[in-house]
Amino acid sequence: MADVAEAAPAAGEQQQDGGAWGVIKGMMMRMFTIYCISNVIRSFTGGGGPAGVANVTAPASNAIPARNMFELGTMFDLYAYLSPYEKRFDRFEEDQPFWLRKGLRYGDWDSEESYTRTIPTPPTLLRNNSLYLHVFVVKSGGSPNPQDRNHVKRETIHGWKAMNKYKKKFYKKTTNLLTGKSEQSEEDLKKAEVMTFEILNFYHPNMTINLVLDHTAWTKGSLPPPLDEAVKFDPAGIQYQPIMLLNSYWNLGSDYMPINDTVKELNVTFTYQPLSLFKFQLYASQQMKNKWTSMMGGDFMQDDSDDDQDALKQALIETNPILLGITIVVSLLHTVFEFLAFKNDIQFWKNKKNLEGLSVRSVVWGVFQSLIVFLYICDNDTNFVIKVSVFIGLLIECWKLPKCMNIEINREEKYLGIIPKIKVSDKGSYVESDTKEYDQLAFKYLSWALYPLLVGYSIYSLMYVEQKGWYSWVLNMLYGFLLTFGFIMMTPQLFINYKLKSVAHLPWRMLTYKFINTFIDDLFAFVIRMPTMYRIGCFRDDIIFLIYVYQRWAYRVDHTRTNEYGTSGEDPTGALAAAREAAAAGETAAIEEKKDDEKEEKDTPSTSEKKEEKPAKAKSAKAKKID
């Protein structure tokens, strides 16, 4: 048996951290995008449905509801054939049924059947063609063969689906830039020189045959999508056939095996299961989503959608239903909080006039980080939607620069006589305060840890990671470094807060939303299987935000402190402050008056001192007379 080839790009080619959590968020963003596009389409088409979906026509006035031609308890037979031909199958005389199951009862929820067989690899698959499963359901005693006299065309249910799937295997010529050697095979390296990807034939052995148990009185011409395509009426519109679904939804993309000359045998497993209408609508909605995805983004988005589907299926299979329900609700809240954080961040910088207490260098670093991410995804095979979203994020980061720096274009002085010179200077509110000094000091301390880590990571990636070239190495090295150590860039603002002993200058509403989302990420880190580095990233962000919360508590606003206008949080009008000043002035005057009285008492001689002075004067007078 051949080794399973990788159909997706290499792991180092495009890191998709987050597992199913990233899948859920990505699906929500795509749903929002599809909703916006569908509204635009409706506005141009006069209010009709989305492109590619037939409008529901109103039923005729004389139309009557139809009934299911298979009553409860109806006995039926199931015929399964394998054929290289799609849609039509007419080899009833030449080919025997691959699987024949008679005596099944319509409406019996316990009538689940499975059939497994090993067959030689069909030549049609070896020729890179498709192999189709054709399933016929007829009432007991009937025949799917149109040439048989027991054949009833309107009571014959026919469905087909391919057992194989065409997937892309990507090739990329990567080597160790120091040694020039590559871990890839020589064949893959030769293919990488002439092609970007190759379409290969993949096969999965499992297929589930579902027959929907439903007796709703549908009216022809009034069914909403996707039921309008699934329910098939008789020519008179009085009866309809039960819905048949050939279901391969739970076939994971990683379980598909490539077909080549080394594959001599194939396992085939068919399973029959009754299905409720509600579950059928869930499966049908997934099929419609896949159509929308392929129509919007082409093949690249379809490949990403398959990977996302696998992660979502694994989450549905491995996660407890109650926990999964909580996860879905929390993911919706996460999307809302993420949008609110984005909105408040824009509002904060739009109305910000004073930069005291804010790290301008962190804003510049954010622009650099967004630029590296955008160049990285452009260097790799990434679909257009992701490129647009990252580019919009880069524009928003660039929009913040004029808000925190003075950017002037000098058209008189030009580089090479063509390009005008751009003069960048700090704003006055940033220079006049101590913020600039603290910001420079924070980045000075930060560089002591950041530069050694950058050098070490660059040496590691150069020695052990294969690259397409030096340009790709620089981008991959910087991108990986930012993912691993990018959280360090949140620390300069913590240092400025510590030096200023204040956090009043921060956008706390936006930070609160991000803080909540960080704890939601922690929940997903425990619930859903994801890379270890992503889990570590969630917890290290928690540490930073907890320090922010501590600073919020330690440097909380003092509402009793008055400003230069004599007002405070407790006394907005300043009346209380004036009264306190008057009382303080009165107390000061009383103290000064008391001090003056004490001084006068000290300066004035007492009565006893006067009596003692009189005898002394008399004695001095007598002495003068004797002389």
C-alpha positions in Angstrom: 0.0 0.0 0.0 1.4 3.4 -0.9 2.2 6.0 1.6 -0.4 8.7 2.0 0.8 11.8 0.2 0.3 15.2 1.7 -2.3 17.2 -0.2 -1.8 20.4 1.8 1.2 22.7 1.9 4.0 21.9 4.4 3.5 22.8 8.0 6.2 25.5 7.9 4.7 27.0 4.9 1.6 28.4 6.5 1.1 28.1 10.3 -2.5 27.7 11.2 -2.6 27.8 15.0 -5.7 27.5 17.0 -7.1 24.3 15.6 -10.9 24.1 15.7 -11.1 27.5 17.5 -9.5 29.2 14.6 -11.8 27.3 12.3 -15.0 28.5 14.1 -13.8 32.1 14.0 -12.9 31.8 10.3 -16.3 30.3 9.5 -18.1 33.1 11.2 -16.1 35.7 9.3 -16.8 33.9 6.1 -20.5 33.7 7.0 -20.5 37.4 7.6 -18.7 38.0 4.2 -21.2 35.8 2.4 -24.1 37.7 4.0 -22.7 41.0 2.9 -22.1 39.8 -0.7 -25.6 38.2 -0.9 -27.1 41.6 0.1 -25.1 43.3 -2.6 -26.3 40.8 -5.2 -29.9 41.2 -4.1 -29.6 45.0 -4.6 -28.3 44.5 -8.1 -30.8 41.8 -9.1 -33.9 43.5 -7.8 -34.3 41.6 -4.5 -33.9 38.1 -5.8 -32.0 35.3 -4.1 -28.3 34.8 -4.2 -26.6 34.0 -7.5 -26.9 30.5 -8.6 -30.0 29.8 -6.4 -33.3 29.5 -8.2 -36.1 31.8 -7.0 -39.0 30.0 -5.3 -42.1 30.4 -7.5 -45.5 30.7 -5.9 -47.6 27.6 -6.2 -50.5 27.6 -8.6 -53.9 28.3 -7.1 -55.1 24.8 -7.9 -52.0 23.0 -6.6 -52.6 20.5 -3.9 -50.1 19.2 -1.3 -48.3 16.1 -2.3 -47.7 13.0 -0.1 -44.8 10.6 0.2 -45.2 7.6 -2.1 -43.5 5.5 0.5 -45.9 5.0 3.4 -44.7 4.0 6.8 -43.9 0.3 6.8 -43.3 0.1 3.1 -40.9 -2.7 2.2 -38.2 -1.8 -0.3 -35.0 -3.2 -1.9 -31.7 -1.4 -2.2 -29.3 -2.0 -5.2 -25.8 -0.6 -5.2 -23.5 -0.6 -8.4 -20.0 0.7 -9.0 -19.5 2.3 -12.4 -17.1 4.7 -14.2 -20.0 6.6 -15.6 -21.8 9.5 -13.9 -25.6 10.1 -13.7 -26.7 7.4 -16.1 -26.3 3.7 -15.4 -27.7 1.1 -17.8 -25.5 -1.9 -17.4 -28.1 -3.9 -15.4 -27.7 -6.9 -17.7 -23.9 -7.0 -17.7 -23.1 -6.0 -14.1 -24.3 -7.7 -11.0 -25.2 -5.4 -8.0 -22.2 -4.7 -5.8 -24.5 -4.8 -2.9 -28.1 -6.0 -2.9 -30.2 -5.7 0.3 -33.8 -6.8 0.1 -36.6 -6.5 2.7 -35.8 -3.2 4.3 -38.7 -1.4 6.0 -39.3 2.3 5.5 -39.8 4.0 8.8 -37.8 1.5 10.9 -35.1 3.5 12.7 -33.3 0.3 13.7 -32.8 -0.9 10.1 -29.1 0.0 9.8 -27.1 -2.3 7.5 -23.4 -2.3 6.6 -21.5 -4.2 3.8 -17.7 -4.4 3.4 -15.7 -6.0 0.6 -12.2 -5.9 -0.8 -11.9 -5.5 -4.6 -9.0 -5.1 -7.1 -8.3 -1.5 -7.8 -10.6 -0.5 -10.7 -8.7 0.5 -13.9 -10.7 3.7 -14.1 -9.0 5.0 -10.9 -5.6 4.0 -12.1 -6.2 6.0 -15.2 -6.9 9.0 -13.0 -10.6 8.9 -13.7 -13.5 8.7 -11.3 -15.5 5.8 -9.8 -19.1 6.4 -9.1 -21.6 4.7 -6.7 -25.1 4.3 -8.2 -27.8 3.4 -5.7 -31.4 2.4 -6.6 -34.2 2.0 -4.2 -37.4 0.3 -5.3 -40.4 -1.1 -3.6 -40.2 -4.8 -2.9 -40.8 -6.9 -6.0 -39.8 -4.0 -8.3 -36.7 -3.7 -10.5 -34.3 -0.8 -11.2 -33.8 -2.1 -14.8 -36.0 -0.2 -17.2 -36.0 -3.3 -19.4 -37.7 -5.4 -16.7 -41.5 -5.6 -16.7 -41.5 -5.0 -12.9 -39.8 -1.7 -13.3 -41.9 1.4 -12.2 -40.1 4.6 -13.2 -41.8 7.0 -10.8 -41.2 4.7 -7.8 -37.5 4.2 -8.6 -35.2 6.4 -6.5 -31.8 6.8 -8.1 -28.8 8.6 -6.6 -25.1 8.7 -7.5 -21.8 10.0 -6.1 -18.1 9.7 -6.8 -16.1 7.5 -4.5 -12.9 9.4 -5.2 -11.8 13.0 -4.8 -9.3 15.2 -6.7 -6.9 17.0 -4.3 -3.9 19.2 -4.8 -0.4 18.2 -3.7 1.8 21.3 -3.5 5.4 21.4 -4.4 7.9 23.9 -3.2 11.7 23.8 -3.7 13.2 24.3 -0.3 16.8 23.6 0.8 19.1 24.3 3.7 20.7 27.6 2.9 23.9 26.6 4.6 24.4 23.1 3.3 22.3 23.2 0.1 20.7 19.8 1.0 17.0 19.1 1.2 14.9 16.4 3.0 12.6 16.2 0.0 12.9 13.5 -2.5 14.6 14.1 -5.8 11.3 13.5 -7.7 9.5 16.2 -5.6 12.3 18.7 -6.2 12.2 18.1 -9.9 8.4 18.6 -9.9 8.8 21.8 -7.9 11.0 23.3 -10.7 8.2 22.9 -13.3 4.9 23.1 -11.3 3.5 24.6 -8.1 1.0 21.9 -7.5 -0.2 18.6 -9.0 -3.8 17.3 -8.9 -3.9 13.7 -7.7 -6.7 11.1 -7.4 -7.6 10.3 -3.8 -10.0 7.6 -2.6 -12.0 6.9 0.6 -13.6 3.5 1.3 -16.6 4.6 3.3 -20.0 5.8 1.9 -23.3 6.1 3.9 -26.6 5.7 2.1 -29.3 7.8 3.9 -33.0 7.6 3.2 -34.9 10.5 4.8 -38.0 9.6 6.8 -40.4 12.4 6.2 -44.2 12.7 5.4 -44.5 16.5 5.2 -47.2 17.6 2.7 -45.0 19.5 0.3 -46.4 21.5 -2.5 -44.7 21.5 -5.9 -43.0 24.8 -6.7 -43.1 26.2 -3.2 -40.2 24.5 -1.5 -37.3 26.6 -0.2 -33.7 25.7 -1.0 -32.1 23.2 -0.7 -35.3 21.1 -0.6 -36.4 22.3 -4.0 -33.5 20.3 -5.5 -33.8 17.3 -3.2 -37.6 16.6 -3.3 -38.6 15.0 -6.6 -42.3 15.0 -7.5 -44.1 12.8 -10.0 -45.4 14.5 -13.2 -48.8 15.2 -11.7 -47.3 16.7 -8.5 -49.4 14.5 -6.3 -46.7 12.3 -4.9 -42.9 12.7 -4.2 -40.1 10.3 -3.7 -38.3 10.0 -0.4 -35.1 12.0 -0.3 -31.9 10.0 -0.8 -28.6 11.3 0.4 -25.3 9.7 -0.4 -23.4 11.0 2.6 -19.6 11.3 2.8 -19.6 14.2 5.3 -17.7 12.3 8.1 -15.0 11.2 5.7 -12.0 13.2 6.9 -9.7 14.6 4.3 -6.7 13.1 6.1 -8.2 9.6 5.6 -8.2 9.8 1.8 -5.5 7.7 0.2 -3.8 8.5 -3.1 -4.3 6.1 -6.0 -1.3 5.0 -8.0 0.2 1.9 -9.5 1.3 0.5 -6.2 -2.3 0.3 -4.9 -3.5 -3.2 -5.9 -6.6 -3.5 -3.7 -9.3 -1.3 -2.2 -11.6 -1.7 0.7 -15.2 -0.7 0.1 -17.7 -0.2 3.0 -21.3 0.8 2.4 -23.7 1.6 5.2 -27.5 2.2 5.1 -29.1 4.5 7.7 -32.5 6.2 8.0 -32.2 9.9 8.4 -34.5 12.6 9.8 -35.4 15.7 7.8 -33.7 18.0 10.3 -30.3 16.2 10.0 -30.7 16.2 6.2 -31.1 20.0 6.2 -27.9 20.3 8.2 -26.0 18.2 5.7 -27.6 20.1 2.8 -26.6 23.4 4.3 -23.0 22.2 4.4 -23.1 21.3 0.8 -24.5 24.8 -0.1 -21.7 26.4 1.9 -19.1 24.4 -0.1 -20.7 25.7 -3.3 -20.5 29.3 -2.0 -16.9 28.8 -0.9 -15.8 27.4 -4.3 -17.7 30.1 -6.1 -16.2 32.9 -4.0 -12.6 31.9 -3.6 -11.9 29.3 -6.2 -9.7 26.3 -5.6 -7.5 27.8 -3.0 -10.4 28.6 -0.7 -11.9 25.2 -1.4 -8.7 23.5 -0.2 -8.7 25.7 3.0 -12.4 24.8 3.5 -11.6 21.1 3.4 -9.0 21.5 6.1 -11.4 23.7 8.2 -14.1 21.0 7.8 -11.7 18.3 9.1 -10.9 20.4 12.2 -14.6 21.1 12.8 -15.6 17.4 12.4 -12.9 16.3 14.8 -14.2 18.9 17.3 -17.8 17.5 16.9 -16.6 13.9 17.3 -14.2 14.3 20.2 -15.9 17.0 22.3 -18.7 16.5 24.8 -22.1 17.7 23.4 -22.8 20.0 26.4 -19.3 21.4 26.3 -19.6 21.8 22.5 -22.8 23.8 22.9 -21.1 26.1 25.4 -18.2 26.4 23.1 -20.4 27.6 20.2 -22.2 30.1 22.4 -18.9 31.4 23.7 -17.4 31.6 20.2 -20.3 33.9 19.2 -19.6 36.1 22.2 -15.9 36.1 21.2 -16.8 37.3 17.8 -18.9 40.1 19.2 -16.2 41.2 21.7 -13.6 41.1 19.0 -15.7 43.5 16.8 -16.3 45.8 19.8 -12.6 45.9 20.6 -11.8 46.8 17.0 -14.5 49.5 17.0 -13.4 51.1 20.3 -9.7 51.0 19.2 -10.6 53.1 16.2 -12.7 55.5 18.2 -9.9 55.9 20.8 -7.3 56.9 18.3 -9.7 59.0 16.3 -10.4 61.2 19.2 -7.0 61.1 20.9 -5.3 64.5 21.1 -2.9 64.0 24.1 -0.2 61.3 23.8 0.9 61.5 27.4 1.3 58.1 28.9 1.1 56.2 25.5 3.9 54.3 24.0 4.4 55.7 20.5 7.2 53.2 19.7 4.7 50.3 20.3 2.5 51.8 17.6 5.4 52.0 15.2 6.3 48.4 16.1 2.7 47.3 15.4 3.0 48.7 11.8 6.2 46.8 11.3 4.6 43.6 12.7 1.6 43.9 10.4 3.9 44.6 7.4 5.9 41.4 8.1 2.7 39.3 8.4 1.4 40.7 5.1 4.6 40.1 3.2 4.8 36.6 4.7 1.3 35.5 3.5 2.1 37.1 0.1 5.2 35.0 -0.2 3.2 31.8 0.6 0.2 30.3 -1.1 -2.6 32.0 0.7 -6.1 32.7 -0.5 -7.2 36.2 -1.5 -9.7 36.7 1.4 -6.9 36.3 4.0 -4.6 38.7 2.1 -7.4 41.3 2.0 -8.1 41.0 5.7 -4.4 41.3 6.7 -3.9 44.2 4.3 -6.9 46.1 5.9 -5.3 45.5 9.3 -2.0 46.9 8.0 -3.8 50.1 6.7 -5.4 50.6 10.1 -2.0 50.4 11.8 -0.6 52.9 9.3 -3.6 55.1 10.0 -2.6 55.4 13.6 0.9 56.8 12.7 -0.3 60.4 11.9 -2.3 60.3 15.2 0.8 59.9 17.3 3.5 61.5 15.1 3.9 64.6 12.9 4.4 63.5 9.3 5.2 66.2 6.8 6.0 65.9 3.1 8.7 68.3 1.9 8.1 68.7 -1.8 11.0 71.1 -2.2 13.6 68.6 -1.2 13.4 65.3 -3.1 15.3 62.0 -3.1 17.0 61.6 -6.5 15.0 64.6 -7.7 11.8 62.6 -7.8 10.6 61.4 -4.4 9.6 64.1 -1.9 11.3 63.9 1.4 9.2 62.9 4.4 9.9 64.5 7.8 8.8 62.6 10.9 8.8 64.2 14.3 7.2 63.5 17.7 4.1 65.4 18.7 4.4 68.1 21.4 2.3 66.3 24.0 4.6 63.3 23.7 7.8 65.3 24.0 6.8 67.7 26.7 5.8 65.0 29.1 8.0 62.3 30.6 6.4 59.7 28.4 9.1 59.9 25.7 11.9 59.4 28.2 10.1 56.4 29.8 9.3 55.0 26.3 13.0 55.1 25.2 14.1 53.6 28.5 11.6 50.8 28.2 12.8 49.9 24.7 16.4 50.1 25.9 15.7 47.5 28.6 13.6 45.5 26.1 16.4 45.4 23.5 18.6 43.6 26.0 16.3 40.6 25.9 14.9 41.0 22.4 18.1 41.2 20.3 19.7 38.0 21.8 16.4 36.1 21.2 16.2 37.4 17.6 19.8 36.4 16.9 19.3 32.9 18.4 16.1 32.3 16.6 17.6 33.4 13.3 20.5 31.0 13.7 18.2 28.2 14.6 15.9 28.8 11.5 19.0 29.1 9.3 20.5 25.8 10.5 17.4 23.5 10.9 14.6 25.0 8.7 14.6 24.6 4.9 13.8 27.8 2.9 13.1 28.8 -0.7 15.7 31.5 -0.6 17.2 34.3 1.5 14.2 36.5 1.1 11.9 33.7 2.3 14.2 33.0 5.2 14.1 36.6 6.4 10.3 36.6 6.2 9.9 33.2 7.8 12.4 34.0 10.6 10.8 37.4 11.4 7.3 35.9 11.2 8.1 33.0 13.5 9.9 35.3 15.9 6.9 37.6 16.1 4.6 34.7 16.8 6.9 33.4 19.5 8.1 36.5 21.2 5.7 39.2 20.0 4.0 39.4 23.3 7.1 41.1 24.7 6.1 44.3 22.8 3.2 44.7 25.2 5.6 45.4 28.1 6.8 49.0 27.3 3.3 50.3 28.1 3.5 48.5 31.4 6.8 50.2 32.2 5.3 53.6 31.3 2.3 53.0 33.5 4.7 52.1 36.4 6.8 55.2 36.0 3.8 57.5 35.7 1.8 55.7 38.4 -1.3 56.2 36.3 -3.4 54.2 33.8 -6.0 56.9 33.0 -4.5 57.4 29.5 -5.2 53.8 28.3 -8.2 52.7 26.1 -9.7 50.6 28.9 -12.9 49.7 27.0 -10.9 48.2 24.2 -8.6 46.4 26.6 -11.5 45.0 28.5 -12.9 43.4 25.4 -9.5 41.9 24.6 -9.1 40.7 28.1 -12.4 38.8 27.9 -11.4 37.3 24.6 -8.1 36.2 26.1 -10.0 34.1 28.7 -12.3 32.8 26.1 -9.2 31.6 24.2 -8.1 29.9 27.4 -11.4 28.0 27.5 -10.8 26.8 23.9 -7.2 25.8 24.8 -8.6 23.3 27.3 -11.6 22.2 25.3 -10.2 21.8 21.8 -7.1 20.0 20.7 -4.6 22.6 19.4 -0.8 23.1 19.1 1.1 23.5 22.4 2.7 26.8 21.3 -0.8 28.3 20.8 -1.8 27.3 24.3 1.3 28.8 25.7 0.6 31.9 23.7 -2.9 32.2 25.3 -1.5 31.9 28.9 1.4 34.3 28.4 -1.1 36.9 27.1 -3.1 36.3 30.4 0.0 37.3 32.4 0.3 40.6 30.5 -3.4 41.4 31.0 -3.3 40.5 34.7 -0.5 43.0 35.1 -2.7 45.6 33.4 -5.5 44.8 35.8 -3.2 45.0 38.8 -2.0 48.4 37.6 -5.6 49.5 37.1 -6.1 48.7 40.8 -2.9 50.1 42.1 -3.0 53.3 40.1 -6.8 53.9 40.3 -8.2 57.3 39.9 -8.2 59.5 43.1 -11.6 61.2 43.0 -10.7 63.5 45.9 -7.9 65.2 44.1 -8.6 68.6 42.6 -7.3 69.8 39.3 -6.1 73.2 38.2 -9.7 74.5 38.0 -10.6 73.6 41.5 -12.9 70.7 40.6 -12.7 67.0 41.4 -14.7 63.8 41.0 -16.5 64.3 44.3 -17.0 68.0 43.7 -17.6 68.7 40.0 -18.7 72.4 40.7 -15.9 73.3 43.0 -18.2 74.5 45.8 -16.9 72.0 48.4 -13.3 72.9 47.6 -14.1 76.6 48.1 -15.7 75.9 51.4 -12.7 73.8 52.5 -10.3 76.6 51.4 -12.4 79.2 53.4 -12.3 77.0 56.5 -8.6 76.4 56.1 -8.1 80.2 55.7 -10.1 80.8 58.9 -8.1 78.3 60.8 -4.9 79.8 59.6 -5.9 83.3 60.7 -6.9 82.1 64.2 -3.5 80.4 64.6 -1.6 83.5 63.5 -3.6 85.7 65.9 -2.9 83.3 68.7 0.8 83.4 67.9 0.7 87.3 67.9 -0.9 87.3 71.4 1.7 85.0 72.7 4.5 87.2 71.3 3.0 90.3 72.9 2.8 88.6 76.3 6.4 87.7 76.0 7.4 91.3 75.1 5.3 92.9 78.1 7.0 92.5 81.6 4.9 91.1 84.4 3.9 92.8 87.8 6.4 90.9 89.9 9.2 91.9 87.5 8.1 95.6 87.9 8.2 95.3 91.7 11.7 93.9 91.6 12.8 96.7 89.3 11.6 99.5 91.7 13.9 98.5 94.8 16.7 98.1 92.4 16.2 101.7 91.1 15.9 103.0 94.7 19.2 101.4 95.7 20.9 102.8 92.7 19.7 106.3 93.6 20.9 106.1 97.2 24.3 105.0 96.0 24.5 108.0 93.8 23.7 110.4 96.8 26.5 108.8 99.0 29.0 109.3 96.3 
